[in-house]
Amino acid sequence: MNRFLLGGLAALGAIGSVCAVLLRSTHQNLKTLDSLRREADAAAEKLRRELRDHDETIFELQAMCADYRFAIAKLEQDNQLLRSALMGSSSPQIQPSGESNPKRNCPQDPEDVL
């Protein structure tokens, strides 16, 4: 009977050793996963910041484009008024090459462009 008791204790010792190795391995895996989770959180936050920066840049560019469209429409309106004034004061018509219709379907009010 003593032999069976020693065999059982040896088996329990082996199982305990295996469990200790598995526990240590599981603990290391959990630490690694936690480290990877923190890295992923940091990368996601960095991407969120970059997206916000890009969104702000896009909004600034859209505002600049709107300002340029407004300025161009204003210049076209001023050009049209000057052409009308010139046509009314003199008989020759001034038309740049490539422009067949002086009104060119330009908006009458530059704010209509926006």
C-alpha positions as CSV (number, residue, x, y, z in Angstrom):
1,M,0.0,0.0,0.0
2,N,2.9,2.2,0.7
3,R,3.9,1.8,-3.0
4,F,0.5,3.2,-4.2
5,L,0.7,6.1,-1.8
6,L,4.1,7.1,-3.1
7,G,2.9,6.7,-6.7
8,G,-0.1,8.9,-6.0
9,L,2.0,11.5,-4.4
10,A,4.4,11.5,-7.3
11,A,1.5,11.9,-9.7
12,L,0.1,14.8,-7.6
13,G,3.5,16.4,-7.6
14,A,3.8,16.0,-11.4
15,I,0.3,17.5,-11.8
16,G,1.2,20.3,-9.5
17,S,4.3,21.1,-11.5
18,V,2.3,21.1,-14.7
19,C,-0.3,23.3,-13.1
20,A,2.4,25.7,-11.9
21,V,4.0,25.9,-15.4
22,L,0.5,26.5,-16.9
23,L,-0.3,29.1,-14.3
24,R,3.0,30.9,-14.9
25,S,2.4,30.7,-18.7
26,T,-1.1,32.0,-18.4
27,H,0.1,34.9,-16.2
28,Q,2.7,35.8,-18.7
29,N,0.1,35.7,-21.5
30,L,-2.2,38.0,-19.6
31,K,0.6,40.5,-19.0
32,T,1.4,40.4,-22.7
33,L,-2.2,40.8,-23.7
34,D,-2.6,43.8,-21.3
35,S,0.6,45.4,-22.8
36,L,-0.8,44.9,-26.3
37,R,-4.2,46.3,-25.2
38,R,-2.4,49.5,-23.9
39,E,-0.4,49.8,-27.1
40,A,-3.6,49.4,-29.2
41,D,-5.4,52.1,-27.0
42,A,-2.5,54.4,-27.5
43,A,-2.4,53.8,-31.3
44,A,-6.2,54.4,-31.5
45,E,-6.0,57.6,-29.6
46,K,-3.1,58.8,-31.8
47,L,-5.3,58.0,-34.9
48,R,-8.2,59.9,-33.3
49,R,-6.0,62.9,-32.8
50,E,-4.7,62.8,-36.4
51,L,-8.3,62.5,-37.7
52,R,-9.3,65.6,-35.7
53,D,-6.3,67.4,-37.1
54,H,-7.2,66.4,-40.6
55,D,-10.8,67.4,-40.1
56,E,-9.7,70.8,-38.9
57,T,-7.4,71.1,-41.9
58,I,-10.3,70.1,-44.3
59,F,-12.6,72.7,-42.6
60,E,-9.9,75.4,-43.1
61,L,-9.4,74.5,-46.7
62,Q,-13.2,74.5,-47.3
63,A,-13.4,78.0,-45.8
64,M,-10.5,79.2,-48.0
65,C,-12.2,77.8,-51.1
66,A,-15.5,79.5,-50.1
67,D,-13.5,82.8,-49.7
68,Y,-11.9,82.3,-53.1
69,R,-15.2,81.5,-54.7
70,F,-16.7,84.7,-53.2
71,A,-13.7,86.8,-54.3
72,I,-13.9,85.4,-57.9
73,A,-17.6,86.0,-58.1
74,K,-17.1,89.5,-56.8
75,L,-14.3,90.1,-59.4
76,E,-16.5,88.7,-62.2
77,Q,-19.4,91.0,-61.1
78,D,-17.0,94.0,-61.0
79,N,-15.7,93.0,-64.5
80,Q,-19.2,92.7,-65.8
81,L,-20.1,96.1,-64.4
82,L,-17.0,97.7,-65.9
83,R,-17.7,96.1,-69.3
84,S,-21.3,97.4,-69.2
85,A,-20.0,100.9,-68.3
86,L,-17.4,100.7,-71.1
87,M,-20.0,99.5,-73.6
88,G,-22.3,102.3,-72.7
89,S,-19.7,105.0,-73.0
90,S,-18.0,103.9,-76.3
91,S,-19.2,102.1,-79.4
92,P,-16.5,99.4,-79.8
93,Q,-17.2,96.2,-77.8
94,I,-14.4,94.9,-75.6
95,Q,-14.4,91.1,-75.4
96,P,-11.5,89.0,-74.4
97,S,-10.7,86.1,-76.8
98,G,-12.6,82.9,-76.0
99,E,-15.5,84.7,-74.3
100,S,-18.5,84.7,-76.6
101,N,-21.1,86.0,-74.1
102,P,-20.0,88.8,-71.7
103,K,-22.7,87.7,-69.1
104,R,-21.4,84.1,-69.1
105,N,-24.2,83.0,-66.7
106,C,-22.3,84.6,-63.8
107,P,-24.3,85.0,-60.6
108,Q,-25.5,88.5,-60.2
109,D,-24.6,88.6,-56.5
110,P,-21.3,87.1,-55.3
111,E,-23.0,85.8,-52.2
112,D,-25.1,83.5,-54.4
113,V,-21.8,81.5,-55.0
114,L,-21.6,80.5,-51.4
